[in-house]
């Protein structure tokens, strides 16, 4: 059995993160024995690592809560559907970022070309909403 500090260290999270996840219902809070300290299991460490890996993949805490409720064998289709939905959102964000990069790169190139007989092309673009 582990202390909260040991769990935090093994899962590479802050103690306050553990407490926050407990308040949100993502991680069960062990019973505190009279005059003692709460003790955590290796399963709690694994659950925290699961949560952090899911966050790295872009899942929100609400989505992670849903994933944690799904049984691995029975709900694989539901998990798949959640992952497909998340992937579509990520792909949309990537497309938006690529478009933003293209527009901003063009504006930077206009500035660097030195053809500034008038106003700044970046400011003009922002003012004109282009």
BABA-832003 format. One line per field, with one value per atom (N, C-alpha, C): residue in three letters; residue number from 1; z, x, y; atom name. Coordinates in pm, whole numbers. Example, Ala and Ser with C-alpha at 12.3 -4.5 7.8 and 13.67 -1.06 7.14 Angstrom:
<rs>
r: c(ALA/ALA/ALA/SER/SER/SER)
k: c(1/1/1/2/2/2)
c3: c(780/780/780/708/714/787)
c1: c(1319/1230/1320/1285/1367/1290)
c2: c(-569/-450/-330/-225/-106/3)
a: c(N/CA/C/N/CA/C)
</rs>
This chain:
<rs>
r: c(UNK/UNK/UNK/UNK/UNK/UNK/UNK/UNK/UNK/UNK/UNK/UNK/UNK/UNK/UNK/UNK/UNK/UNK/UNK/UNK/UNK/UNK/UNK/UNK/UNK/UNK/UNK/UNK/UNK/UNK/UNK/UNK/UNK/UNK/UNK/UNK/UNK/UNK/UNK/UNK/UNK/UNK/UNK/UNK/UNK/UNK/UNK/UNK/UNK/UNK/UNK/UNK/UNK/UNK/UNK/UNK/UNK/UNK/UNK/UNK/UNK/UNK/UNK/UNK/UNK/UNK/UNK/UNK/UNK/UNK/UNK/UNK/UNK/UNK/UNK/UNK/UNK/UNK/UNK/UNK/UNK/UNK/UNK/UNK/UNK/UNK/UNK/UNK/UNK/UNK/UNK/UNK/UNK/UNK/UNK/UNK/UNK/UNK/UNK/UNK/UNK/UNK/UNK/UNK/UNK/UNK/UNK/UNK/UNK/UNK/UNK/UNK/UNK/UNK/UNK/UNK/UNK/UNK/UNK/UNK/UNK/UNK/UNK/UNK/UNK/UNK/UNK/UNK/UNK/UNK/UNK/UNK/UNK/UNK/UNK/UNK/UNK/UNK/UNK/UNK/UNK/UNK/UNK/UNK/UNK/UNK/UNK/UNK/UNK/UNK/UNK/UNK/UNK/UNK/UNK/UNK/UNK/UNK/UNK/UNK/UNK/UNK/UNK/UNK/UNK/UNK/UNK/UNK/UNK/UNK/UNK/UNK/UNK/UNK/UNK/UNK/UNK/UNK/UNK/UNK/UNK/UNK/UNK/UNK/UNK/UNK/UNK/UNK/UNK/UNK/UNK/UNK/UNK/UNK/UNK/UNK/UNK/UNK/UNK/UNK/UNK/UNK/UNK/UNK/UNK/UNK/UNK/UNK/UNK/UNK/UNK/UNK/UNK/UNK/UNK/UNK/UNK/UNK/UNK/UNK/UNK/UNK/UNK/UNK/UNK/UNK/UNK/UNK/UNK/UNK/UNK/UNK/UNK/UNK/UNK/UNK/UNK/UNK/UNK/UNK/UNK/UNK/UNK/UNK/UNK/UNK/UNK/UNK/UNK/UNK/UNK/UNK/UNK/UNK/UNK/UNK/UNK/UNK/UNK/UNK/UNK/UNK/UNK/UNK/UNK/UNK/UNK/UNK/UNK/UNK/UNK/UNK/UNK/UNK/UNK/UNK/UNK/UNK/UNK/UNK/UNK/UNK/UNK/UNK/UNK/UNK/UNK/UNK/UNK/UNK/UNK/UNK/UNK/UNK/UNK/UNK/UNK/UNK/UNK/UNK/UNK/UNK/UNK/UNK/UNK/UNK/UNK/UNK/UNK/UNK/UNK/UNK/UNK/UNK/UNK/UNK/UNK/UNK/UNK/UNK/UNK/UNK/UNK/UNK/UNK/UNK/UNK/UNK/UNK/UNK/UNK/UNK/UNK/UNK/UNK/UNK/UNK/UNK/UNK/UNK/UNK/UNK/UNK/UNK/UNK/UNK/UNK/UNK/UNK/UNK/UNK/UNK/UNK/UNK/UNK/UNK/UNK/UNK/UNK/UNK/UNK/UNK/UNK/UNK/UNK/UNK/UNK/UNK/UNK/UNK/UNK/UNK/UNK/UNK/UNK/UNK/UNK/UNK/UNK/UNK/UNK/UNK/UNK/UNK/UNK/UNK/UNK/UNK/UNK/UNK)
k: c(1/1/1/2/2/2/3/3/3/4/4/4/5/5/5/6/6/6/7/7/7/8/8/8/9/9/9/10/10/10/11/11/11/12/12/12/13/13/13/14/14/14/15/15/15/16/16/16/17/17/17/18/18/18/19/19/19/20/20/20/21/21/21/22/22/22/23/23/23/24/24/24/25/25/25/26/26/26/27/27/27/28/28/28/29/29/29/30/30/30/31/31/31/32/32/32/33/33/33/34/34/34/35/35/35/36/36/36/37/37/37/38/38/38/39/39/39/40/40/40/41/41/41/42/42/42/43/43/43/44/44/44/45/45/45/46/46/46/47/47/47/48/48/48/49/49/49/50/50/50/51/51/51/52/52/52/53/53/53/54/54/54/55/55/55/56/56/56/57/57/57/58/58/58/59/59/59/60/60/60/61/61/61/62/62/62/63/63/63/64/64/64/65/65/65/66/66/66/67/67/67/68/68/68/69/69/69/70/70/70/71/71/71/72/72/72/73/73/73/74/74/74/75/75/75/76/76/76/77/77/77/78/78/78/79/79/79/80/80/80/81/81/81/82/82/82/83/83/83/84/84/84/85/85/85/86/86/86/87/87/87/88/88/88/89/89/89/90/90/90/91/91/91/92/92/92/93/93/93/94/94/94/95/95/95/96/96/96/97/97/97/98/98/98/99/99/99/100/100/100/101/101/101/102/102/102/103/103/103/104/104/104/105/105/105/106/106/106/107/107/107/108/108/108/109/109/109/110/110/110/111/111/111/112/112/112/113/113/113/114/114/114/115/115/115/116/116/116/117/117/117/118/118/118/119/119/119/120/120/120/121/121/121/122/122/122/123/123/123/124/124/124/125/125/125/126/126/126/127/127/127/128/128/128/129/129/129/130/130/130)
c3: c(0/0/0/-70/-94/-34/3/46/-78/-59/-171/-238/-158/-214/-301/-258/-337/-467/-459/-578/-677/-625/-711/-782/-709/-767/-875/-846/-942/-1067/-1051/-1164/-1232/-1172/-1226/-1233/-1123/-1112/-978/-963/-840/-742/-615/-514/-532/-564/-584/-705/-804/-920/-874/-789/-736/-662/-578/-502/-595/-699/-796/-868/-910/-977/-883/-756/-659/-648/-642/-634/-758/-873/-998/-1015/-929/-938/-1033/-1079/-1169/-1095/-970/-888/-752/-708/-578/-464/-363/-246/-141/-103/-3/132/208/343/429/511/602/736/773/902/1017/1125/1242/1287/1285/1328/1229/1109/1011/883/784/653/549/450/339/268/221/149/11/-87/-227/-277/-386/-443/-574/-625/-756/-865/-841/-935/-947/-835/-838/-923/-912/-994/-1142/-1174/-1313/-1366/-1282/-1324/-1352/-1267/-1291/-1420/-1446/-1570/-1692/-1679/-1785/-1815/-1710/-1725/-1796/-1753/-1813/-1959/-1990/-2131/-2217/-2164/-2239/-2263/-2164/-2181/-2290/-2296/-2399/-2538/-2548/-2676/-2707/-2615/-2641/-2579/-2502/-2439/-2321/-2307/-2193/-2071/-1954/-1833/-1837/-1895/-1910/-2000/-2110/-2200/-2132/-2055/-1982/-1881/-1817/-1721/-1791/-1913/-1991/-2026/-2065/-2099/-1978/-1862/-1742/-1705/-1745/-1715/-1808/-1922/-2021/-1986/-1992/-1971/-2097/-2080/-2194/-2298/-2260/-2356/-2413/-2326/-2367/-2448/-2417/-2475/-2576/-2638/-2733/-2846/-2892/-2999/-2954/-2831/-2779/-2766/-2718/-2705/-2843/-2940/-3078/-3129/-3104/-3151/-3086/-2957/-2890/-2952/-2982/-3041/-3182/-3260/-3396/-3389/-3297/-3280/-3241/-3146/-3102/-3217/-3296/-3411/-3513/-3536/-3628/-3577/-3448/-3389/-3407/-3380/-3393/-3537/-3631/-3772/-3815/-3762/-3791/-3738/-3617/-3559/-3640/-3687/-3769/-3899/-3961/-4085/-4059/-3947/-3912/-3890/-3820/-3793/-3922/-4013/-4140/-4220/-4220/-4289/-4223/-4089/-4017/-4051/-4057/-4090/-4230/-4323/-4462/-4472/-4408/-4414/-4345/-4226/-4151/-4222/-4280/-4355/-4474/-4542/-4655/-4610/-4498/-4446/-4403/-4338/-4297/-4421/-4523/-4647/-4711/-4706/-4759/-4684/-4553/-4473/-4506/-4517/-4541/-4682/-4775/-4913/-4921/-4822/-4814/-4903/-4961/-5047/-4963/-4873/-4781/-4817/-4927/-4965/-4886/-4835/-4759/-4616/-4568/-4431/-4418/-4297/-4266/-4315/-4394/-4447/-4338/-4230/-4122/-4054/-4020/-3958/-4053/-4178/-4277/-4286/-4284/-4292/-4171/-4053/-3932/-3931/-3978/-3982/-4082/-4198/-4304/-4289/-4194/-4170/-4279/-4340/-4449/-4396)
c1: c(83/0/87/44/125/61/144/94/60/-10/-45/81/182/308/377/375/436/360/228/145/174/180/207/341/440/573/573/511/509/429/322/237/284/386/441/335/261/160/179/114/116/13/38/-57/-193/-190/-315/-392/-320/-386/-465/-404/-473/-600/-588/-706/-815/-772/-868/-940/-864/-926/-1022/-990/-1080/-1209/-1198/-1318/-1406/-1343/-1417/-1471/-1429/-1476/-1395/-1281/-1197/-1113/-1087/-1004/-1073/-1092/-1157/-1068/-1132/-1058/-1062/-944/-942/-995/-1047/-1095/-975/-993/-886/-909/-817/-835/-820/-887/-883/-738/-693/-557/-451/-489/-390/-394/-326/-319/-386/-443/-502/-392/-426/-331/-387/-300/-337/-273/-328/-278/-206/-141/-78/-183/-305/-415/-447/-435/-456/-349/-226/-117/-147/-189/-223/-337/-436/-549/-503/-417/-363/-282/-203/-125/-217/-326/-426/-482/-519/-576/-477/-352/-251/-225/-221/-200/-317/-438/-556/-554/-508/-498/-397/-287/-186/-246/-340/-406/-516/-540/-636/-773/-791/-920/-936/-1056/-1088/-1113/-1116/-1144/-1284/-1377/-1513/-1512/-1439/-1429/-1355/-1254/-1179/-1270/-1355/-1451/-1538/-1582/-1662/-1580/-1455/-1369/-1349/-1333/-1311/-1434/-1550/-1673/-1693/-1629/-1649/-1568/-1633/-1564/-1484/-1360/-1271/-1329/-1378/-1423/-1561/-1653/-1791/-1812/-1738/-1764/-1659/-1591/-1487/-1542/-1664/-1724/-1748/-1793/-1816/-1683/-1581/-1449/-1397/-1417/-1377/-1447/-1577/-1654/-1604/-1571/-1515/-1381/-1298/-1168/-1182/-1275/-1299/-1345/-1435/-1484/-1370/-1288/-1175/-1077/-1052/-962/-1015/-1145/-1204/-1185/-1201/-1180/-1035/-943/-799/-765/-818/-791/-846/-961/-1016/-927/-874/-783/-654/-604/-483/-508/-623/-657/-665/-727/-736/-597/-511/-375/-295/-311/-239/-283/-412/-464/-409/-409/-355/-207/-135/7/28/-54/-42/-66/-171/-205/-96/-57/44/179/214/339/340/226/216/231/172/183/327/392/531/619/594/672/653/530/506/589/596/676/824/870/1012/1055/960/992/1031/995/1035/955/848/765/659/705/612/596/533/509/392/309/194/201/86/75/128/144/191/89/132/38/-29/42/-17/-129/-100/-202/-320/-292/-400/-489/-427/-503/-595/-542/-623/-737/-709/-810/-919/-878/-972/-1038/-989/-1050/-1021/-907/-872/-803)
c2: c(-119/0/125/224/344/469/564/694/777/886/972/1029/1058/1108/1004/880/773/750/754/739/852/974/1091/1075/1031/1015/906/792/682/717/792/829/957/1021/1145/1256/1271/1377/1447/1559/1635/1577/1589/1543/1612/1741/1814/1761/1709/1647/1525/1445/1326/1368/1468/1514/1568/1640/1693/1578/1477/1362/1290/1286/1224/1304/1436/1521/1504/1483/1464/1323/1233/1095/1008/1058/980/877/903/815/799/675/658/708/762/809/699/647/540/590/497/529/564/666/706/636/548/481/581/553/640/660/784/816/774/735/689/770/718/783/695/760/686/608/491/407/375/380/359/231/179/55/82/-21/-12/12/-37/-14/136/208/354/422/374/428/402/282/247/333/358/441/585/638/772/776/675/671/662/587/578/718/788/922/1014/1013/1102/1065/935/894/937/926/968/1119/1195/1340/1375/1303/1327/1305/1211/1186/1286/1380/1487/1466/1360/1338/1434/1488/1574/1486/1546/1469/1408/1478/1424/1301/1309/1194/1078/1110/1006/939/1017/960/856/887/792/669/688/575/483/542/462/379/424/350/231/234/129/5/-108/-234/-266/-309/-330/-425/-538/-637/-605/-565/-546/-418/-314/-183/-139/-230/-193/-106/-134/-54/90/107/242/316/246/307/347/260/289/414/422/539/668/662/780/820/722/750/806/753/804/949/978/1115/1209/1166/1248/1270/1166/1179/1280/1280/1378/1520/1539/1672/1715/1624/1655/1687/1608/1635/1770/1808/1940/2051/2032/2131/2141/2027/2028/2104/2080/2152/2302/2341/2483/2542/2469/2517/2530/2435/2444/2566/2594/2714/2840/2843/2959/2977/2868/2873/2929/2884/2931/3081/3129/3272/3354/3314/3390/3387/3274/3264/3360/3368/3461/3606/3640/3777/3807/3711/3731/3749/3669/3681/3818/3872/4006/4109/4096/4189/4176/4052/4028/4066/4073/4111/4258/4334/4474/4567/4518/4603/4672/4757/4822/4970/4993/5132/5189/5102/5147/5096/5058/5009/4867/4824/4689/4586/4487/4388/4304/4279/4198/4278/4404/4489/4508/4534/4550/4428/4312/4188/4172/4206/4195/4298/4417/4523/4488/4435/4405/4267/4190/4058/3958/3965/3873/3750)
a: c(N/CA/C/N/CA/C/N/CA/C/N/CA/C/N/CA/C/N/CA/C/N/CA/C/N/CA/C/N/CA/C/N/CA/C/N/CA/C/N/CA/C/N/CA/C/N/CA/C/N/CA/C/N/CA/C/N/CA/C/N/CA/C/N/CA/C/N/CA/C/N/CA/C/N/CA/C/N/CA/C/N/CA/C/N/CA/C/N/CA/C/N/CA/C/N/CA/C/N/CA/C/N/CA/C/N/CA/C/N/CA/C/N/CA/C/N/CA/C/N/CA/C/N/CA/C/N/CA/C/N/CA/C/N/CA/C/N/CA/C/N/CA/C/N/CA/C/N/CA/C/N/CA/C/N/CA/C/N/CA/C/N/CA/C/N/CA/C/N/CA/C/N/CA/C/N/CA/C/N/CA/C/N/CA/C/N/CA/C/N/CA/C/N/CA/C/N/CA/C/N/CA/C/N/CA/C/N/CA/C/N/CA/C/N/CA/C/N/CA/C/N/CA/C/N/CA/C/N/CA/C/N/CA/C/N/CA/C/N/CA/C/N/CA/C/N/CA/C/N/CA/C/N/CA/C/N/CA/C/N/CA/C/N/CA/C/N/CA/C/N/CA/C/N/CA/C/N/CA/C/N/CA/C/N/CA/C/N/CA/C/N/CA/C/N/CA/C/N/CA/C/N/CA/C/N/CA/C/N/CA/C/N/CA/C/N/CA/C/N/CA/C/N/CA/C/N/CA/C/N/CA/C/N/CA/C/N/CA/C/N/CA/C/N/CA/C/N/CA/C/N/CA/C/N/CA/C/N/CA/C/N/CA/C/N/CA/C/N/CA/C/N/CA/C/N/CA/C/N/CA/C/N/CA/C/N/CA/C/N/CA/C/N/CA/C/N/CA/C/N/CA/C/N/CA/C/N/CA/C/N/CA/C/N/CA/C/N/CA/C/N/CA/C/N/CA/C/N/CA/C/N/CA/C/N/CA/C/N/CA/C/N/CA/C/N/CA/C/N/CA/C/N/CA/C)
</rs>
